[in-house]
Amino acid sequence: MQTLRAENLTRTYGEKTLFHDISFIVNEHDRIGVIGVNGSGKTNLLDVLAGVTAPEAGQLIMPKNYTIGYLKQKPELDENLTVIDAVLAGSQQVFRTIRHYEQTLAVYADHPEDPAAQKAYVAAEDQMNQEDAWTAESDVKTILTQLHITDLTKTIKQMSGGQQKRVGLAQVLIQSPDLLLLDEPTNHLDFDSIEWLESYLASYKGALIVVTHDRYFLDQVANQMFELSFGELHKYTGNYQDFVQAKAERVARDVLAEHKQQQLYKKELAWMRAGAPARSTKQQGRINRFNDLKDNLNTLQVDGDVDISLGQQRLGKKVIELKDASLQFDQQTILDHFSMLIQANDRIGITGINGAGKSSLLNVIAGRLPLDSGTVTIGETVKMAYYTQQTEPIPGDKRIINYLQDVGETVLNKQGEHVSVTELLEEFLFPRSMHGTLIRKLSGGEQRRLYLLKLLMQQPNVLLLDEPTNDLDIGTLTVLENYLDDFAGTVITVSHDRYFLDKVGTKLLIFDGQGHIERYAGRFSSYLKDQKAASADASKSHTKSSSAKSTSAADKEPSSAAAPKQKVKLTYAEQLEYDKIEEVIEGLDSHKSEIEEAMAANASDYGKLADLQKELTKTEQTIDEKMERWDYLSQYAEA
């Protein structure tokens, strides 16, 4: 069994301890979900496991041949490579073998009569066989197709950040390492791609450690949960739902133990104040235990909830109205004579395929993108806040508290009470010790949480949220969902997070591409059920139709039960032959052209001309044989 052991790992970031003296074992088939508030060290833990950064203390123990594949939040890809070349550009052995084979094949195709080229080609072919690398390229294409990357000739620099993330995911999956490390793999994935990834990981032979905010994904994939909290690692058996229950029980036990410690402290304090005698070793031991008790009192740290209790301005009945709105962007139809009335307290979830224009619709509503035709009317009482995918530029040398003081020193809560910036920061899990921290020292997730707080401090009554689950931790998302439940305004959110959509959206806009927008009244889980039911009904109807046609055909033709079984596909050896036969034919054609050129150059040398003619005849005969063989193999390759 391939096993990785992490022993006594410690990692710090500036003055902050991310994790201290943590240990765990990763066995084959383990499916570990890692969660924790933003800034708790989740990505840093993956970096340490992948060898990107070294821990301050501790060690990793693994077999010599143990392989690790790591999908970062922002994959590091050569922007000048095409999609297929970028995927196959990894440093893993299988990729090196494929590239070596392709190089030797090219040389052999150019010089088929060269013994050295032939020998190198045979050796490269043997290596491909040994490592079972023949299917790698087709596997890559299959994975990319499932991730909706179809144009393999595109260069990386021509692709969006979301598309690059999917290419990076394909590169890691094709490696089939002993341990897969995935940092937010469902970001930028459509629902069918997420479903495919869940299925792929379910049958994956190695181990998996995944950092994700997608709670439905964790429920489907994880069989263990790791929680990073205040530098400690808490381990739980089961998926996310199991974790929620187990954590509640752990926290309750810890709180009860802390309460007992406090009661004991009060009792011992009374004894000390009464004048504790120190004449015996026994009494001195009690005094020592009291001092230890005092030192360890009130040290319990529990992840708090982000408490969002902010007031907002009154919102009129008419909020936003789009009339006959049309928009094209990069030859893509986003809106096609689209009309919609958005009212107070609407909860609209926007989802659908990537690149269909979901964020563009939010930009239109926010006034950041003009329509080609049609109108957008914003109600007079609307005060809008827009949580974009990209955080507004924040001076790195600006301190946390100063950043929020630009909005105001205090804000009103729902009860009409003044709440200071300091109090708000503490409610958002920024303790007083961090208030003077420079923003550049915060993690990416912490910066996003701070950005959200600043927006809510403006006390909007219309919230536009563009993929909020991409950056916020599960704890923050949970409280944001609860806040939106009580929010006396309108919420319009773009998201691919199934759980979040279920919690937030009661009306859905499904972007199918080229201006087609499906409307649905209800929760997203209900929409998916309806879609699956419709798909099943369509499949059932097709099956019945096909069955009827088959029965009809069978009535017309005589029974062939005794007929011998026909060949339907290539054998493994034939597939290998078919994969390389076109290159061999091209090489022979090139060699034929060289002979013909030599014959033209030696037209007066009859002796040499005769030799060239023999070689030409032999080459043409070989070409004919290879063409016949290719014709035969291609029949079954296509089948």
C-alpha positions in Angstrom: 0.0 0.0 0.0 1.3 3.4 -1.1 1.2 5.7 2.0 2.3 9.3 2.8 3.0 10.2 6.4 3.1 13.8 7.6 4.8 14.1 10.9 4.8 17.2 13.2 4.4 19.8 10.4 4.6 23.4 11.3 4.1 26.4 8.9 3.9 30.1 9.6 3.0 33.1 7.5 4.6 36.3 8.8 3.7 36.4 12.5 0.7 34.1 12.1 1.0 30.3 12.8 -1.0 28.5 10.1 -0.6 25.0 11.6 1.6 23.7 14.4 2.9 20.2 15.0 0.2 18.5 12.9 0.5 14.8 11.9 -1.6 12.5 9.7 -1.5 9.6 7.3 -2.8 9.5 3.7 -3.6 5.9 2.5 -4.6 4.7 -0.9 -8.2 5.4 -1.8 -8.5 8.1 1.0 -10.7 11.0 -0.1 -9.9 13.9 2.2 -11.7 17.2 2.2 -9.8 20.1 3.8 -11.8 23.1 5.2 -11.2 26.1 7.4 -11.8 29.8 7.4 -9.9 31.9 4.9 -6.4 32.4 6.1 -6.3 29.2 8.1 -3.6 27.6 5.9 -5.5 25.2 3.6 -3.5 26.2 0.4 -0.3 26.3 2.4 -0.9 22.8 3.6 -1.2 21.6 -0.1 1.9 23.6 -1.0 3.9 21.7 1.7 2.6 18.3 0.6 3.4 19.1 -3.0 6.9 20.2 -2.1 6.3 23.8 -3.4 7.2 25.2 0.1 9.0 23.6 2.9 7.6 23.4 6.5 9.4 25.2 9.3 9.4 21.9 11.2 8.4 18.3 10.6 8.8 16.0 7.7 7.0 14.1 4.9 7.7 10.3 4.6 6.7 8.5 1.4 8.1 5.8 -0.9 10.8 6.7 -3.3 8.5 6.3 -6.4 5.5 8.1 -4.8 4.0 10.6 -7.2 2.0 13.7 -6.4 -0.1 15.8 -8.8 -1.1 19.3 -7.7 -3.8 21.6 -9.2 -3.2 25.1 -7.9 -6.0 27.7 -7.9 -4.1 29.4 -10.7 -2.3 26.7 -12.8 1.2 27.5 -14.0 1.0 26.9 -17.8 3.2 28.0 -20.7 1.0 30.6 -22.3 2.6 30.1 -25.7 1.7 26.4 -25.9 -1.5 25.0 -27.5 -4.0 23.3 -25.2 -2.9 19.7 -26.0 0.8 20.6 -25.8 0.3 22.4 -22.4 -1.4 19.3 -21.0 1.4 17.0 -22.2 4.1 19.4 -21.1 4.1 18.1 -17.5 7.4 16.8 -16.0 5.9 13.3 -15.2 7.6 10.3 -16.8 4.6 9.4 -19.0 4.8 12.8 -20.6 8.5 12.6 -21.2 8.0 9.2 -22.8 5.3 10.5 -25.2 7.4 13.5 -26.2 10.5 11.2 -26.8 8.3 8.8 -28.9 7.0 11.7 -31.0 10.5 13.0 -31.7 11.9 9.6 -32.7 8.8 9.0 -34.9 9.3 12.2 -36.7 13.0 11.4 -37.4 12.0 7.8 -38.5 9.3 9.1 -40.8 11.8 11.5 -42.5 14.5 8.7 -42.8 12.8 5.3 -42.8 15.9 3.6 -44.3 18.2 4.9 -41.6 19.2 2.1 -39.3 19.9 4.4 -36.3 16.5 6.1 -36.7 14.8 2.7 -37.0 16.6 1.5 -33.8 15.7 4.6 -31.8 12.1 4.3 -33.0 11.8 0.7 -31.9 13.3 1.5 -28.5 10.8 4.4 -28.0 8.0 2.2 -29.1 9.0 -0.4 -26.5 9.1 2.2 -23.8 5.6 3.4 -24.8 4.5 -0.3 -24.4 6.1 -0.7 -21.0 4.5 2.5 -19.6 1.2 1.9 -21.3 1.4 5.4 -22.7 -0.5 4.8 -25.9 -3.9 6.0 -24.7 -2.6 9.1 -22.9 -3.4 11.5 -25.7 -6.8 10.1 -26.4 -7.5 10.2 -22.6 -6.4 13.9 -22.6 -8.9 14.7 -25.3 -11.7 12.8 -23.5 -11.0 14.7 -20.3 -10.8 18.0 -22.1 -14.1 17.3 -23.9 -15.8 16.6 -20.5 -14.4 19.9 -19.3 -15.8 21.7 -22.4 -12.4 22.5 -23.9 -12.9 21.5 -27.6 -10.5 23.8 -29.5 -7.2 22.1 -28.8 -5.3 24.4 -31.2 -5.9 27.5 -29.0 -2.9 28.8 -27.1 -3.1 29.2 -23.4 -2.8 33.0 -23.6 -5.9 33.1 -25.8 -8.0 31.4 -23.0 -9.8 32.9 -20.1 -8.7 32.2 -16.5 -11.5 29.7 -16.1 -10.5 27.8 -19.3 -6.9 27.8 -18.1 -8.0 26.3 -14.8 -9.7 23.4 -16.7 -6.6 22.8 -18.8 -4.6 22.6 -15.6 -7.1 20.1 -14.2 -6.8 17.9 -17.3 -3.0 18.0 -17.0 -3.2 16.8 -13.4 -5.8 14.1 -13.9 -4.0 12.5 -16.9 -0.9 12.0 -14.7 -2.8 9.5 -12.5 -0.5 10.2 -9.5 -0.5 8.3 -6.2 -1.9 11.4 -4.6 -4.0 14.1 -6.2 -4.0 17.6 -4.6 -6.8 19.7 -5.9 -7.3 23.4 -4.8 -10.8 24.6 -5.6 -11.3 22.2 -8.6 -15.0 23.1 -9.1 -14.3 26.8 -9.7 -15.2 27.6 -13.3 -16.8 24.2 -14.0 -20.3 23.7 -15.3 -22.7 21.4 -13.5 -22.3 18.5 -15.9 -18.5 18.9 -15.7 -18.7 18.8 -11.9 -20.9 15.7 -12.1 -18.3 14.1 -14.4 -15.5 15.0 -12.1 -17.3 13.4 -9.1 -17.7 10.2 -11.1 -14.1 10.3 -12.2 -12.8 10.7 -8.7 -15.1 8.0 -7.4 -13.2 5.4 -9.5 -9.8 7.0 -9.1 -7.2 4.4 -7.8 -5.0 6.8 -5.9 -5.6 9.1 -2.9 -7.2 12.5 -3.0 -6.9 15.7 -0.9 -9.2 18.5 -2.0 -9.7 22.1 -0.8 -13.1 23.2 -1.8 -16.1 25.4 -0.8 -18.5 23.2 -2.7 -20.4 21.4 0.0 -22.4 19.1 -2.4 -19.1 18.1 -4.0 -17.6 17.2 -0.5 -20.7 15.1 0.2 -20.2 13.1 -3.0 -16.4 12.7 -2.9 -15.0 12.9 0.6 -14.8 10.0 3.1 -12.7 12.0 5.6 -12.6 15.7 6.6 -9.7 17.7 7.9 -10.4 21.0 9.5 -7.7 23.6 10.1 -8.6 25.8 13.1 -6.3 28.0 15.1 -3.2 26.1 14.0 -4.6 22.7 14.9 -5.8 19.9 12.6 -9.1 18.2 13.5 -9.9 14.9 11.7 -13.4 13.6 11.1 -14.6 10.4 9.4 -17.3 10.8 6.7 -18.4 13.5 4.3 -19.3 17.1 4.9 -22.7 16.4 6.4 -21.0 13.9 8.8 -18.4 16.6 9.6 -21.1 19.3 10.5 -22.6 17.0 13.1 -19.3 15.7 14.5 -17.9 19.2 14.8 -20.9 20.4 16.7 -20.5 17.5 19.1 -16.7 18.3 19.5 -17.3 22.0 20.1 -20.0 21.1 22.7 -17.6 18.8 24.5 -14.8 21.4 24.4 -17.2 24.1 25.8 -18.4 21.8 28.5 -14.8 20.9 29.5 -13.9 24.6 29.5 -16.9 25.3 31.8 -15.8 22.5 34.2 -12.3 24.0 34.2 -13.8 27.4 35.1 -15.8 25.9 38.0 -12.8 24.1 39.3 -10.8 27.3 39.0 -13.3 29.2 41.1 -13.2 26.5 43.8 -9.4 26.5 43.9 -9.2 30.2 43.9 -11.4 30.4 47.0 -9.1 27.9 48.6 -6.0 30.0 47.7 -7.7 33.2 49.0 -8.5 31.5 52.3 -4.7 31.1 52.7 -3.4 27.9 51.4 -0.9 26.2 53.8 2.3 25.2 52.1 3.8 23.0 54.8 3.5 19.7 53.0 4.4 18.4 49.5 0.7 17.6 49.0 -0.4 21.2 49.6 2.4 22.5 47.4 1.3 20.2 44.6 -2.2 21.6 44.9 -0.8 25.1 44.6 1.2 24.1 41.5 -1.9 22.6 39.9 -3.8 25.8 40.6 -1.2 27.8 38.8 -1.3 25.4 35.8 -5.1 25.7 35.8 -4.9 29.5 35.9 -2.5 29.5 32.9 -4.7 27.3 30.8 -8.0 28.9 31.6 -10.0 30.6 28.8 -7.6 29.3 26.1 -10.4 27.5 24.2 -10.6 28.9 20.6 -13.7 28.1 18.5 -14.3 29.3 15.0 -17.0 31.9 15.3 -19.7 32.7 12.7 -19.4 35.8 10.7 -22.2 37.9 12.2 -23.6 40.2 9.6 -26.1 42.6 11.3 -26.3 45.7 9.2 -29.2 48.0 8.4 -30.3 49.1 4.9 -32.3 51.7 3.1 -35.9 51.2 2.1 -36.5 49.8 -1.3 -39.4 50.7 -3.5 -41.6 48.3 -5.4 -40.0 48.8 -8.8 -36.3 47.9 -8.6 -34.8 47.0 -12.1 -36.5 46.6 -15.5 -34.9 45.4 -18.7 -36.9 46.0 -21.9 -36.0 44.5 -25.2 -32.4 44.3 -24.2 -29.9 43.0 -26.8 -26.1 42.6 -26.4 -23.4 41.0 -28.4 -19.8 40.5 -27.2 -16.9 39.1 -29.2 -19.4 37.8 -31.9 -21.3 36.0 -29.1 -25.0 36.9 -28.5 -25.5 37.6 -24.8 -29.0 39.1 -24.7 -31.5 38.7 -27.5 -34.5 41.1 -27.0 -34.5 40.1 -23.3 -37.1 41.7 -21.0 -37.5 41.2 -17.3 -39.0 43.1 -14.3 -37.0 42.6 -11.1 -38.9 43.6 -7.9 -38.3 44.1 -4.2 -37.3 41.0 -2.3 -36.6 39.0 -5.5 -34.0 36.2 -5.1 -32.6 35.6 -8.6 -30.0 32.9 -9.2 -28.1 33.1 -12.6 -26.3 30.0 -13.8 -25.5 28.1 -17.0 -22.6 27.3 -19.3 -19.4 29.2 -19.1 -18.9 32.1 -21.5 -22.6 32.6 -22.1 -22.7 36.1 -20.6 -23.9 35.7 -17.0 -21.4 38.2 -15.6 -22.2 40.5 -18.6 -25.8 40.7 -17.4 -24.7 41.8 -14.0 -22.4 44.4 -15.6 -25.3 45.7 -17.7 -27.5 46.0 -14.5 -24.6 47.8 -12.7 -24.2 50.2 -15.5 -20.7 49.1 -16.4 -21.6 47.7 -19.8 -23.9 49.5 -22.3 -26.6 47.6 -24.3 -26.5 47.4 -28.1 -30.2 48.2 -28.0 -33.1 48.2 -25.5 -33.2 49.9 -22.0 -32.3 49.2 -18.4 -34.3 51.2 -15.8 -33.1 51.4 -12.2 -35.6 52.4 -9.5 -35.1 55.7 -7.7 -34.7 54.1 -4.2 -32.1 51.5 -5.4 -28.8 51.6 -3.6 -26.7 48.9 -5.3 -23.6 47.0 -4.2 -21.7 44.8 -6.6 -19.5 41.9 -5.4 -17.4 41.2 -8.5 -15.1 38.3 -9.3 -12.2 40.7 -9.2 -11.5 42.6 -5.9 -11.2 46.4 -6.4 -7.5 47.5 -6.3 -6.5 47.9 -2.6 -3.2 49.6 -1.7 -1.1 46.8 -0.2 0.4 49.2 2.3 -3.0 50.3 3.6 -4.1 48.9 7.0 -7.3 47.0 7.4 -9.0 49.5 9.7 -8.1 52.5 7.4 -9.6 50.7 4.4 -13.0 50.5 6.1 -12.8 53.9 7.6 -13.0 55.3 4.1 -16.7 54.2 4.2 -17.4 55.5 7.8 -16.4 55.3 11.4 -19.7 53.7 12.3 -22.7 52.1 10.6 -26.2 51.4 11.8 -27.3 47.8 12.5 -30.8 46.4 12.1 -31.8 47.7 15.5 -30.7 51.3 14.6 -27.7 51.1 16.9 -24.3 52.5 15.9 -21.7 49.9 15.3 -18.0 50.8 15.1 -15.6 49.7 12.5 -13.6 47.8 15.2 -16.7 45.9 16.2 -17.6 45.0 12.6 -14.1 43.7 12.0 -14.3 41.4 15.1 -17.7 40.2 13.9 -16.1 39.3 10.5 -13.4 37.2 12.2 -10.7 39.9 12.2 -9.5 40.1 15.9 -8.2 43.4 17.3 -4.6 42.2 16.9 -5.1 42.2 13.1 -6.8 45.6 12.7 -3.5 47.4 12.1 -2.3 44.7 9.7 -1.2 45.7 6.2 -3.7 44.4 3.6 -0.9 42.8 1.5 -0.2 40.4 4.4 -3.7 39.0 4.3 -4.5 35.8 2.4 -6.6 36.1 -0.8 -9.6 34.8 1.0 -9.2 37.2 3.9 -9.0 40.1 1.4 -12.2 38.9 -0.2 -14.0 38.8 3.2 -12.8 42.3 3.9 -14.1 43.4 0.5 -17.5 41.9 1.2 -17.6 43.7 4.6 -16.8 47.1 2.9 -19.7 46.6 0.4 -22.2 45.7 3.1 -21.1 48.6 5.2 -22.5 50.8 2.5 -25.9 49.4 3.5 -27.2 48.6 0.0 -30.8 47.4 -0.7 -29.8 45.6 -4.0 -26.9 43.1 -4.0 -25.2 41.8 -7.1 -23.0 38.8 -6.4 -20.7 37.3 -9.0 -19.4 33.9 -8.0 -19.1 34.7 -4.3 -18.4 31.0 -3.5 -15.1 31.1 -5.5 -13.3 32.9 -2.7 -15.2 32.8 0.5 -14.8 30.0 3.1 -17.7 27.7 4.0 -18.2 29.4 7.4 -18.5 32.8 5.8 -20.8 31.4 3.1 -23.1 29.8 5.6 -23.6 33.1 7.5 -23.9 35.1 4.2 -26.7 32.7 3.2 -28.4 33.3 6.6 -27.9 37.0 6.1 -29.5 36.9 2.7 -32.5 35.1 4.2 -33.2 38.1 6.3 -32.1 40.7 3.8 -35.0 43.1 3.1 -33.9 43.8 -0.4 -33.2 42.2 -3.8 -30.4 39.7 -4.5 -29.1 38.8 -7.9 -26.3 36.2 -7.9 -24.3 34.4 -10.5 -23.0 31.1 -9.2 -22.1 27.5 -10.2 -22.3 26.4 -6.5 -25.3 24.1 -6.3 -25.6 24.4 -2.5 -25.5 28.2 -2.6 -28.0 28.4 -5.4 -30.4 26.2 -3.4 -30.1 28.4 -0.4 -30.3 31.8 -2.1 -32.2 31.6 -5.4 -36.0 31.2 -5.7 -36.1 32.3 -9.4 -33.5 31.1 -11.9 -32.1 32.3 -15.2 -30.3 29.5 -17.0 -27.9 30.7 -19.7 -27.7 28.1 -22.5 -25.6 30.3 -24.9 -26.2 32.5 -27.9 -28.8 34.6 -26.1 -31.0 31.7 -25.1 -32.0 32.2 -21.4 -34.3 29.7 -19.7 -36.5 30.9 -16.8 -37.4 28.7 -13.9 -39.5 29.4 -10.8 -38.1 27.3 -7.9 -34.9 26.0 -6.3 -32.0 24.8 -8.3 -32.2 21.2 -7.0 -35.8 21.1 -8.3 -34.6 22.4 -11.7 -32.0 19.6 -11.9 -34.6 17.0 -11.0 -36.9 18.2 -13.7 -34.1 18.2 -16.2 -33.1 14.6 -15.3 -36.7 13.5 -15.5 -37.1 15.1 -18.9 -33.9 13.6 -20.1 -34.9 10.1 -18.9 -38.3 10.5 -20.6 -36.6 11.5 -23.9 -34.2 8.5 -23.6 -37.0 6.1 -22.9 -38.9 7.3 -26.0 -35.8 7.0 -28.1 -35.2 3.4 -26.8 -38.8 2.4 -27.6 -38.5 3.9 -31.1 -35.1 2.1 -31.7 -36.6 -1.1 -30.4 -39.5 -0.9 -32.7 -37.2 -0.3 -35.7 -35.0 -3.2 -34.7 -38.0 -5.6 -34.4 -39.2 -4.5 -37.8 -35.8 -5.1 -39.4 -35.6 -8.5 -37.7 -38.9 -9.6 -39.2 -37.6 -8.8 -42.7 -34.3 -10.6 -42.4 -33.6 -14.3 -41.7 -32.2 -15.4 -38.4 -28.5 -15.2 -38.1 -28.1 -16.8 -34.7 -25.7 -19.4 -36.0 -23.6 -16.9 -37.9 -20.0 -16.5 -36.8 -19.1 -13.5 -34.6 -17.9 -10.6 -36.7 -14.9 -8.5 -36.0 -16.0 -5.2 -34.5 -12.8 -3.5 -33.2 -9.0 -3.7 -33.3 -6.9 -5.8 -31.0 -4.4 -4.0 -28.8 -1.5 -4.9 -31.2 -3.5 -3.7 -34.2 -4.4 -0.5 -32.4 -0.7 0.2 -31.9 0.0 -0.5 -35.5 -2.8 1.7 -36.7 -1.6 4.6 -34.5 1.7 4.8 -36.3 0.9 3.5 -39.8 0.1 6.9 -41.3 3.4 8.4 -40.2 5.2 5.4 -41.8 3.3 5.9 -45.0 4.2 9.6 -45.0 7.9 8.6 -44.5 7.8 6.2 -47.4 6.2 8.8 -49.7 9.0 11.2 -48.8 11.5 8.5 -49.6 9.8 7.9 -52.9 10.1 11.6 -53.8 13.8 11.5 -52.9 14.4 8.6 -55.2 12.5 10.3 -58.1 14.6 13.4 -57.6 17.8 11.3 -57.7 16.6 9.6 -60.9 16.1 13.0 -62.5 19.5 14.1 -61.4 21.2 10.9 -62.7 19.3 10.5 -66.0 22.4 9.9 -68.0 24.0 7.4 -65.6 22.2 4.2 -66.7 23.9 2.0 -64.1 22.8 4.1 -61.2 19.4 4.7 -62.8 18.7 1.0 -62.8 19.5 0.7 -59.1 17.3 3.7 -58.3 14.5 2.1 -60.4 14.7 -1.1 -58.4 14.6 0.8 -55.1 11.6 2.9 -56.4 9.7 -0.3 -57.4 10.3 -1.8 -54.0 9.3 1.4 -52.2 6.1 1.7 -54.2 5.3 -1.9 -53.5 5.8 -1.3 -49.7 3.5 1.8 -50.0 0.8 -0.2 -51.7 1.0 -2.9 -48.9 0.9 -0.3 -46.2 -2.1 1.5 -47.8 -4.0 -1.8 -48.1 -3.2 -2.5 -44.4 -4.3 1.0 -43.4 -7.6 0.6 -45.3 -8.3 -2.6 -43.5 -7.4 -1.3 -40.0 -9.3 2.0 -40.4 -12.6 0.1 -40.9 -12.5 -1.2 -37.4 -10.8 1.8 -35.8 -13.8 3.9 -36.8 -16.1 1.2 -35.5 
